[in-house]
Amino acid sequence: MAIKILTDSASDINQLEAEKMGIHLMPIPITFGETEYLDGVNLMPTEFYDKLESSQDLPVTSQITPFKYEETFEELTANGDQLIVITLSSKISKNIGSISVSPRSVAVSCDNPYIKPATNPA
């Protein structure tokens, strides 16, 4: 049994860094106009800033869905591993709300998860 760490792309850890550190990363959805992207998957930081300069629309982020959290929790804990989840504070993000309203409670999906909202975002 291992302890796994899960965070979202607001952490500013890129996929390569996450893999090296053994951190599991969930991308935050970002929408420019009618097009939705996943932060760090099909929208990299340099592309984000290019779109920010060239787009008529300002970007909008949305929370990761409860279903996506549940699916990820089940995948990461399927073999009995423990999970530490680090999210942005509920004061600036709704992602922690997605965790608590997951169709199956996080406590059911993983045995004794540790969920820590970051209180001092950079």
Salt bridges, closest charged atoms under 4 A:
GLU70 OE2 - ARG104 NE 3.01
GLU71 OE1 - LYS68 NZ 3.02
GLU74 OE2 - ARG104 NH2 2.37
ASP81 OD2 - LYS4 NZ 3.01
